[in-house]
Amino acid sequence: MLSWEPCCTFATTKVRDSNSSLTVAVSVSIRHRCFRTSHNILSFPPAYRQPHSDPTSTMTPRYYRAALLVCALSVPISSLISPSAVKSKRHALFSAAQSVEPTTKTDKIIPPEEGQSHYDAVVVGGGPAGLLSAVMLAQKLPPLSSLTKSSAKRVVVYDRLNPPPPPDNLVYSTDVSRFYLLGLGHRGQDALKYFDVWDDVEKASVAVQGRRDWSPGKTKEEDGRITISNKEVTSRVLARDKLVGVLKQLIETRYSDVIELKYGYQVDPISFGNEDVKSVAAEDGGPPVQLQVSQCTPISSDGDIEECSIESNQPRKVTTQFLLGADGAARGIANAMENADIQCRKQRSLFQKLFGKSKQLPFRVTRYEDDNQRVYKSIPVHFPEHWPHDLNYSARSLNNRATFEALPSDAHGNYCALLLLRPEDVLASANCDPKVLREFFDSQFPQFSKLLGDEVIKDVAQKAASTLPSFRFAGPRLHEGGRTVILGDCIHTVKPYYGLGANTALEDVKILSSILESIPDLSDKNIYQVPPEFTKKRAADSRALVTMSRGMDRPGKIGTIRFVLPLILDSMFNKFMPQVFGPTMFGMFQRQGVTFEQIQRKKRVDRFMQSIVIATVLSSIGIGLGYSTKVLAKTSGVPVAVVRGGLAAAMGIGVIARSKLSKKESN
């Protein structure tokens, strides 16, 4: 005997077999992949997808398909009749572990939680932003639930990857090319100082006082031009994993009674607890977020892709009053939010789409196609004593084939350099010929080639190139319901050319902290005020950061128009009229207390005013030349056309002579 009952949304129906007491959730959209990438949203064990595969169940495929058909028809019809039937109870979509209630011996039952099953806050992602978020929550978030015992941890951090080596491990100096370096500017440093962790980070980092650049074709050591930085805050550089190690060590030392760190775990939302919190009784503040936590083994993490293999043991169910997604390239929480938003809008009836008004902003991820792709190979370099050890070394090859960038790993001359190439370049392939790579360095970067031994060249030639992330931003909503917020790279992903990604992620944590502090008597009853406020303060900035960064990375003529030409104009106009025109984009990034949205607006105003000034000057020059030509023609008795042709020829000869003279000087 079969009975069915429609669930909240998404054409999901509970099918119950009364003989076997088996209840399963039928959903059209469920699929399973063993390996996780940044694009697959959820994972459900195969045992939960086919109820008729249970040998003890009397359900047949015919009944199963009939129940599914009735469910698929019932939701749109009911939503057309009663729009309130399609409320924002989107959590049923994720209800693999929640909706399945197996009681037969052949079904896999989620075992009781060996440890804690409820936390005040869960942070997904153990990178710099995730660990700093945990520190922030330990400092700023009061106890939210009576379920959290006095002896229990209030905050837990889940990360897919294994923990990094401790910050004092010699591997950071002996194997420098293994770790990607981060530059911490004023945004990142301010955030770290705000939470009283900067002193330890500063000890583990190295100051960078400026740059030394070689233009294409300039290959002698003395050709490098040194530019000392005039920033208000000196940049500090350290390996990303070293920064994570410092924060992890601080948590274990200062907050071990509050924060629990768990590595090798995949987190999938079951329910965001996102019913309309205003309709819920004030005593409870709404249901908690429910999560499915699975053990996993990391496989790879490269650019936009982070893969891990889910272990065969059963997942656990964890609940929390506040969920914070800071998992960067994995974007597990962000992908689940995007999928939930898509499914919710698909289930809206035609009447609702035409005349209804959504109660909240949509959640979308804007992904840009990378039309200027670069890959990189990391190279360990040791600079001799007569080379300054506090500079960023940079050189470009002819024809823009490759770029060499080196940052210090320590204060003793050990550098980690990146060779940036196009993906189709033969040097970017794995196991390329070391002789070809050496010849390239000897011809394009001889000043660095003499510092690289044959073994280093061989290792670099053999390794595969790593990819850089593509530009993307989330918005206009950065939260789900009243208990979930995402921040960091999962809401604003940029290439790490300008040192904005990690710094902005740390700044996100500081902004979220200021919101928590601004709510009087913060508790579970009013925690729902935090997520929407974070969206208001950060969504526009995330969009502005990504769009401006992408504009500076366009190739060819587009890059000249959108990046090089504005850079020249900003330098000229700011030099002559600094009170009216702002500095270059890089100078604006270094200004403290200025948001990315404000920078974008300022640059748009500057472009408009620059256009007016240029148009006025050109018009004046044209009018003046026209008048001068007529006067000259009248006084000399020569036709006006002949005078104009003579002036044009003289200008052309001058331009050609100047270009030849500059080439001669360069040779």
C-alpha positions in Angstrom: 0.0 0.0 0.0 1.6 3.3 -1.1 0.7 6.8 0.0 2.2 10.1 -1.1 2.3 13.6 0.3 3.7 16.7 -1.5 6.7 18.3 0.1 7.2 22.1 0.4 8.6 22.8 -3.1 10.6 21.7 -6.1 8.3 18.8 -7.1 9.7 16.7 -4.3 7.4 14.0 -2.9 7.7 11.7 0.0 6.8 8.1 -1.1 6.1 5.8 1.8 5.9 2.0 1.6 3.6 0.9 4.5 4.9 -2.6 4.4 8.6 -1.7 4.8 8.1 1.6 6.7 10.4 3.2 4.1 10.1 6.9 3.3 12.1 8.4 0.5 12.3 11.8 -1.2 11.8 11.8 -4.9 13.4 14.7 -6.8 14.0 15.1 -10.5 17.1 17.1 -10.0 19.2 14.7 -7.8 22.4 13.3 -9.3 25.5 11.9 -7.9 29.2 12.4 -8.6 32.1 10.8 -6.8 34.5 13.6 -7.4 33.7 17.2 -6.3 34.6 20.1 -8.5 33.6 23.8 -8.1 30.7 23.2 -10.4 28.8 20.2 -8.9 26.5 21.5 -6.2 25.3 18.7 -4.1 26.0 15.0 -3.6 23.6 12.3 -2.6 24.5 8.7 -1.9 23.2 6.5 -4.7 21.2 4.4 -2.1 18.9 7.3 -1.6 18.0 7.8 -5.3 16.2 4.6 -6.2 13.6 3.5 -3.6 12.5 0.4 -5.7 16.1 -1.0 -5.5 15.5 -2.0 -1.9 15.0 -5.8 -1.9 12.7 -5.5 1.2 10.4 -2.9 -0.4 7.3 -3.8 -2.3 7.4 -0.6 -4.4 7.5 -1.2 -8.1 8.9 1.1 -10.7 5.4 1.6 -12.0 4.2 3.0 -8.7 7.3 5.0 -8.3 6.9 6.7 -11.7 3.2 7.3 -11.0 4.0 9.0 -7.7 6.6 11.1 -9.3 4.2 12.2 -12.1 1.5 13.2 -9.6 4.1 15.2 -7.6 5.4 17.0 -10.6 1.9 18.0 -11.6 0.7 18.9 -8.2 3.2 21.6 -7.3 2.7 23.9 -10.3 -1.1 23.6 -10.1 -1.2 24.3 -6.4 1.1 27.2 -6.9 -1.1 28.7 -9.6 -4.2 28.4 -7.3 -2.4 29.5 -4.1 0.8 31.5 -4.6 1.6 31.0 -0.9 2.2 27.3 -1.6 5.5 28.2 -3.2 7.0 30.0 -0.2 10.7 30.3 0.3 11.0 26.9 2.0 13.8 25.9 -0.3 15.5 23.7 2.1 13.5 20.7 1.0 15.6 20.6 -2.2 18.6 19.5 -0.2 16.8 16.9 1.8 18.7 13.8 1.0 19.7 13.0 4.5 16.7 14.8 6.0 13.9 13.2 3.9 15.2 9.7 3.9 14.2 7.6 6.9 15.5 4.1 6.2 14.6 1.5 8.8 15.4 -1.7 6.9 18.6 -3.5 7.6 19.8 -3.0 4.0 19.6 0.7 4.1 22.5 2.8 5.4 21.6 4.7 8.5 23.5 7.8 9.5 25.2 6.8 12.8 24.8 8.9 16.0 27.2 11.8 16.2 30.3 10.7 18.0 31.1 14.2 18.9 29.2 17.5 18.8 26.2 17.8 16.5 25.3 21.4 17.1 27.3 24.6 17.0 26.5 28.3 17.4 28.4 28.9 14.1 29.9 26.8 11.3 32.6 28.1 9.0 33.0 26.3 5.7 36.6 26.8 4.5 39.8 26.8 6.4 41.8 29.4 4.4 42.9 32.8 5.6 39.3 34.3 5.4 37.8 31.2 7.0 40.1 31.0 10.0 40.0 34.8 10.6 36.2 34.5 10.5 36.4 31.8 13.2 38.5 34.1 15.3 36.1 37.0 14.7 33.1 34.8 15.7 34.9 33.6 18.9 35.5 37.3 19.8 32.2 38.9 18.7 29.4 36.3 18.6 27.7 35.6 21.9 26.2 32.2 22.7 23.2 31.7 20.5 21.7 28.3 21.5 21.0 26.4 24.7 22.0 23.3 22.7 25.6 24.4 23.0 26.8 23.1 26.4 29.2 25.1 28.4 31.9 22.4 27.8 31.2 22.3 24.0 32.9 24.2 21.2 30.7 27.1 19.9 32.4 27.5 16.5 33.6 24.8 14.1 35.7 25.1 10.9 35.4 22.5 8.2 37.9 22.3 5.3 38.4 19.8 2.5 42.2 20.0 2.5 44.8 18.8 5.0 46.2 21.3 7.5 49.3 23.2 6.3 52.7 22.9 8.0 53.3 25.0 11.1 54.7 28.5 10.3 58.1 27.7 11.8 58.5 24.6 9.5 61.7 24.8 7.4 59.8 23.7 4.3 58.8 27.3 3.7 62.5 28.2 3.2 63.8 25.0 1.6 60.9 24.4 -0.8 59.8 27.9 -1.6 58.3 27.1 -5.0 55.8 24.8 -3.4 53.8 27.6 -1.8 52.0 30.5 -3.4 52.8 33.9 -2.0 50.4 36.5 -0.8 51.0 40.3 -0.5 49.2 41.9 2.4 48.4 45.5 1.9 46.5 48.0 4.0 43.1 46.2 3.7 44.5 42.8 4.9 46.7 44.3 7.6 43.9 46.5 9.0 41.7 43.4 9.3 44.4 41.3 11.0 45.2 44.2 13.4 41.5 44.6 14.2 41.4 41.0 15.6 44.7 41.3 17.3 46.5 38.7 15.2 48.8 41.0 13.2 51.9 40.7 15.4 52.2 37.0 14.7 51.6 37.4 11.0 54.1 40.2 10.7 56.8 38.1 12.3 56.2 35.4 9.7 56.2 37.8 6.7 58.7 39.9 4.8 58.5 43.6 3.9 58.5 44.6 0.2 59.8 48.1 -0.2 59.4 48.5 -4.0 59.9 47.0 -7.4 62.7 46.4 -9.9 61.5 46.2 -13.5 63.1 45.2 -16.8 61.3 46.4 -20.0 61.1 44.0 -22.9 64.5 43.8 -24.6 66.4 45.0 -21.5 68.3 42.0 -20.2 71.3 43.4 -18.4 71.3 43.4 -14.6 72.0 47.2 -14.6 69.0 47.8 -16.9 66.5 47.0 -14.0 64.8 50.2 -12.8 64.2 50.4 -9.1 61.0 52.1 -7.9 60.6 52.6 -4.2 57.0 52.4 -3.1 55.4 55.5 -1.5 52.5 53.6 0.0 51.2 54.6 3.4 51.4 51.0 4.5 54.3 48.8 3.5 53.2 45.5 1.9 54.2 42.3 3.6 54.6 39.0 1.8 54.3 35.4 3.0 53.2 32.1 1.7 49.4 31.5 1.8 49.8 28.3 3.7 52.1 30.0 6.2 49.4 32.6 6.9 47.0 29.8 7.4 49.5 28.1 9.7 49.9 31.2 11.8 46.1 31.6 12.2 45.7 27.9 13.0 48.4 28.1 15.6 46.7 31.2 17.2 43.3 29.4 17.3 44.8 26.4 19.0 46.6 28.6 21.5 44.0 31.2 22.3 40.6 29.8 21.3 40.9 26.0 21.7 38.0 26.1 24.2 35.7 27.9 21.6 36.8 26.8 18.1 37.1 23.3 16.7 39.1 22.7 13.5 38.2 19.8 11.3 40.2 19.0 8.1 39.2 16.6 5.4 35.5 17.2 5.5 33.0 18.1 2.8 29.9 20.2 3.8 26.6 20.2 1.9 23.5 22.1 3.0 20.4 20.1 3.9 18.3 23.1 5.0 19.2 26.8 5.2 16.5 27.3 7.8 15.3 30.1 5.5 11.6 30.2 6.3 10.3 33.8 6.7 11.8 34.5 10.1 9.4 37.4 10.7 6.5 35.0 10.8 8.2 32.8 13.4 7.6 33.2 17.1 10.2 35.5 18.6 11.1 33.0 21.2 12.9 30.6 18.9 14.0 32.9 16.0 13.4 30.2 13.3 14.9 26.8 12.6 18.7 26.2 12.5 20.7 25.5 9.4 21.1 21.8 8.8 24.3 20.4 7.1 25.5 17.1 5.8 29.1 16.6 6.7 31.1 13.9 4.9 34.7 12.9 5.2 36.7 13.3 2.0 40.2 12.9 0.7 41.7 15.8 -1.3 42.7 15.0 -4.9 43.7 18.4 -6.4 43.3 22.1 -6.0 44.2 24.2 -9.0 42.7 27.5 -10.1 39.0 27.2 -10.4 38.9 23.5 -9.6 39.1 21.8 -6.2 38.4 18.1 -6.2 38.1 15.6 -3.4 37.0 12.0 -3.1 34.1 11.3 -0.7 34.8 8.5 1.8 32.5 5.5 1.9 31.6 6.0 5.5 28.2 7.7 6.2 27.8 11.4 6.5 26.8 13.2 9.7 24.1 15.7 10.3 25.2 19.0 12.0 23.0 21.9 12.9 24.0 25.5 13.5 22.5 28.9 14.2 24.8 30.7 11.8 26.5 29.4 8.7 29.5 31.3 7.1 30.7 30.1 3.7 34.4 31.0 3.0 35.5 28.1 0.9 37.0 30.0 -2.0 37.5 27.9 -5.1 35.3 25.1 -3.9 32.3 27.5 -3.5 30.2 24.7 -2.0 27.8 26.9 -0.1 27.6 29.5 -2.9 26.8 26.8 -5.5 24.1 25.4 -3.2 22.6 28.9 -2.9 22.7 29.4 -6.6 21.0 26.0 -7.3 18.3 26.7 -4.7 17.6 30.1 -6.3 17.3 28.6 -9.8 15.0 25.8 -8.6 12.8 28.2 -6.7 12.3 30.5 -9.7 11.6 27.6 -12.0 8.8 26.5 -9.7 7.1 29.9 -9.8 3.8 29.8 -11.8 3.2 31.9 -14.9 0.9 34.2 -12.9 3.6 34.7 -10.2 6.3 35.4 -12.9 4.1 38.0 -14.6 2.5 39.7 -11.6 4.2 38.5 -8.5 7.0 40.2 -6.7 9.9 38.3 -5.2 10.4 38.8 -1.5 14.2 38.9 -1.8 16.9 39.7 -4.3 18.0 36.9 -6.6 21.3 35.1 -6.1 23.4 34.8 -9.2 27.1 34.1 -10.0 28.3 36.2 -12.9 31.1 34.3 -14.6 33.3 36.0 -17.2 35.0 34.1 -20.0 38.8 34.5 -19.7 39.9 36.1 -22.9 43.5 36.6 -21.6 44.4 33.3 -20.2 47.7 32.7 -18.4 49.2 29.7 -16.6 52.2 29.7 -14.4 55.1 27.6 -13.3 56.7 28.4 -9.9 60.5 28.7 -9.7 62.8 28.8 -6.6 65.4 31.6 -6.9 68.2 32.6 -4.6 69.4 36.2 -5.1 73.0 37.0 -4.2 73.9 39.6 -1.5 74.3 42.5 -3.9 70.7 42.2 -5.0 68.2 43.8 -2.5 66.1 41.2 -0.7 63.1 43.5 -0.2 62.0 44.1 -3.8 59.6 42.6 -6.2 61.5 41.6 -9.3 59.6 41.8 -12.6 60.6 41.3 -16.3 58.7 40.9 -19.6 59.9 39.1 -22.7 59.7 40.3 -26.2 56.3 39.9 -28.0 54.7 39.6 -24.5 55.3 35.8 -24.6 56.2 35.5 -20.9 56.4 37.4 -17.7 58.8 36.7 -14.8 57.6 37.8 -11.3 59.6 37.1 -8.1 58.6 37.9 -4.5 60.7 37.2 -1.3 59.9 34.1 0.7 62.2 35.2 3.6 64.7 37.9 4.4 67.7 35.8 3.3 67.4 36.1 -0.5 65.1 33.1 -1.1 62.5 34.0 -3.6 59.5 32.3 -5.2 59.2 33.3 -8.9 56.4 32.7 -11.3 56.8 32.3 -15.0 53.5 33.4 -16.6 52.8 31.9 -20.0 49.9 31.3 -22.4 48.4 27.8 -22.1 49.3 26.9 -25.6 53.0 27.8 -25.1 55.3 24.8 -25.4 57.1 25.9 -22.2 53.8 25.6 -20.3 53.5 21.9 -21.1 54.6 19.2 -18.7 57.9 17.4 -19.5 59.0 20.1 -21.9 62.7 20.0 -23.1 64.9 21.6 -20.4 67.3 22.8 -23.1 64.5 24.8 -24.8 63.6 26.3 -21.4 67.3 27.2 -20.8 67.6 28.8 -24.2 64.5 30.8 -23.6 65.9 32.2 -20.3 69.3 32.9 -21.8 67.7 34.9 -24.6 64.9 36.7 -22.7 65.9 36.7 -19.0 69.7 36.2 -18.9 69.8 38.3 -15.7 67.8 35.6 -14.0 69.0 32.6 -16.0 72.5 32.8 -14.3 70.8 32.4 -11.0 69.0 29.1 -11.9 70.9 25.9 -11.8 70.4 23.0 -14.2 68.5 21.0 -11.7 66.1 23.9 -11.1 65.6 24.3 -14.9 65.0 20.5 -15.2 62.4 20.5 -12.4 60.5 23.5 -13.8 60.5 21.9 -17.3 59.0 18.7 -16.0 56.2 20.2 -13.8 52.8 20.9 -15.2 51.6 24.5 -15.3 49.0 25.7 -12.8 46.0 27.8 -13.8 44.8 31.1 -12.6 41.2 31.7 -11.5 38.7 33.3 -13.8 36.9 36.5 -12.9 33.5 36.1 -11.2 31.3 37.7 -8.6 28.2 36.8 -6.7 25.2 39.0 -6.2 23.1 41.0 -5.8 22.4 38.8 -2.7 25.2 37.4 -0.6 23.1 35.6 2.0 20.5 32.9 2.2 17.6 33.4 4.7 18.6 34.8 8.1 21.4 32.5 9.0 23.8 32.1 6.1 26.4 34.5 4.7 29.2 33.9 2.1 32.3 36.0 1.8 35.9 35.9 0.4 36.9 34.5 -3.0 33.5 32.8 -3.4 31.8 36.2 -3.8 34.7 38.1 -5.7 37.2 36.0 -7.6 40.0 37.9 -9.3 43.4 37.1 -10.7 46.2 37.6 -8.1 48.1 40.2 -10.2 47.2 43.3 -8.1 47.1 41.7 -4.6 43.4 42.4 -4.1 41.9 39.0 -3.7 43.2 37.9 -0.3 43.2 41.4 1.2 39.6 42.0 0.2 38.6 38.6 1.7 40.1 39.6 5.0 38.4 42.9 4.8 35.1 41.1 4.3 35.6 39.5 7.8 36.1 42.9 9.4 33.0 44.3 7.8 30.9 41.3 9.0 32.3 41.9 12.4 31.3 45.6 12.4 27.7 44.4 11.5 27.6 42.0 14.4 28.8 44.7 16.8 26.2 47.2 15.5 23.3 45.0 16.6 22.4 45.7 20.3 21.8 42.6 22.4 22.8 40.2 19.6 21.2 36.8 20.1 19.4 34.0 18.2 16.3 36.2 18.1 17.9 38.9 16.0 20.8 37.2 14.3 18.7 37.3 11.1 19.4 41.0 10.8 23.1 40.3 10.1 23.0 38.5 6.6 20.9 41.1 4.7 23.0 43.9 6.2 26.2 42.3 4.9 24.7 42.1 1.4 23.9 45.8 1.6 27.5 46.7 2.6 29.4 44.3 0.4 27.5 43.2 -2.8 28.2 46.4 -4.8 31.9 46.4 -3.7 32.3 42.8 -4.9 30.9 43.7 -8.3 33.0 46.8 -8.6 36.2 44.9 -7.6 35.7 42.2 -10.2 34.6 44.5 -13.1 37.6 46.9 -12.5 40.1 44.0 -12.2 38.8 42.4 -15.4 39.1 45.7 -17.2 42.8 45.8 -16.4 43.3 42.3 -17.7 41.8 42.6 -21.2 44.0 41.6 -24.2 45.1 43.6 -27.3 43.4 46.8 -28.3 40.7 46.3 -25.7 43.3 46.3 -23.0 45.0 49.4 -24.5 41.7 51.3 -24.5 40.4 50.1 -21.1 43.7 50.0 -19.1 46.8 51.5 -20.7 45.2 54.7 -22.1 43.3 55.5 -18.8 46.5 54.9 -16.9 48.3 57.5 -19.0 45.4 60.0 -18.8 45.1 59.6 -15.1 48.8 60.2 -14.6 48.7 63.4 -16.7 45.5 64.9 -15.3 46.4 64.1 -11.7 49.8 65.7 -12.1 48.4 69.0 -13.4 45.1 69.1 -11.5 45.3 66.8 -8.4 42.5 68.6 -6.7 40.1 67.7 -9.5 41.3 64.4 -10.9 42.2 61.3 -8.8 45.4 59.2 -9.2 45.7 56.1 -11.3 43.6 53.0 -10.5 46.6 51.6 -8.5 46.9 54.8 -6.5 43.2 54.7 -5.7 43.5 51.1 -4.5 46.1 52.2 -2.0 43.9 54.9 -0.4 42.6 53.9 3.0 38.9 54.2 3.8 37.8 54.1 0.2 35.5 51.3 -1.1 35.8 49.7 -4.5 32.4 51.1 -5.5 33.6 54.6 -4.6 36.7 54.1 -6.7 34.7 53.0 -9.6 32.4 56.0 -9.4 35.4 58.3 -9.1 37.0 56.9 -12.2 33.8 57.2 -14.2 33.6 60.9 -13.2 37.2 61.3 -14.1 36.7 59.8 -17.5 33.7 62.1 -18.2 35.6 65.2 -17.2 38.8 64.1 -19.1 36.7 63.7 -22.2 35.3 67.2 -21.8 38.8 68.7 -21.3 40.2 66.7 -24.3 37.3 67.7 -26.6 37.6 71.3 -25.6 41.4 71.4 -26.2 41.1 69.7 -29.5 38.3 72.0 -30.6 40.4 75.0 -29.6 43.4 73.7 -31.4 41.3 73.0 -34.5 39.9 76.5 -34.5 43.3 78.0 -33.9 44.9 76.1 -36.7 42.1 77.0 -39.1 42.5 80.7 -38.3 46.3 80.5 -38.5 46.1 78.7 -41.9 43.9 81.3 -43.3 46.1 84.2 -42.1 49.2 82.4 -43.4 47.6 81.8 -46.8 46.5 85.4 -47.1 49.8 86.9 -46.2 51.8 84.5 -48.5 49.3 84.5 -51.4 49.2 80.7 -51.4 45.9 78.8 -51.5 44.6 77.5 -48.1 44.7 73.9 -49.3 48.4 74.1 -50.1 49.2 75.6 -46.7 47.3 72.8 -45.0 49.0 70.1 -47.0 52.4 71.6 -46.2 51.6 71.7 -42.5 50.4 68.0 -42.5 53.6 66.9 -44.4 55.8 68.7 -41.9 54.0 67.0 -39.0 54.4 63.6 -40.6 58.1 64.1 -41.2 58.6 65.1 -37.6 56.8 62.0 -36.3 58.9 59.7 -38.5 62.1 61.4 -37.6 61.3 61.2 -33.9 60.5 57.5 -34.0 63.8 56.7 -35.9 65.8 58.7 -33.4 64.3 56.9 -30.4 65.0 53.5 -32.1 68.6 54.6 -32.6 69.0 55.7 -29.0 67.6 52.4 -27.7 70.1 50.4 -29.8 
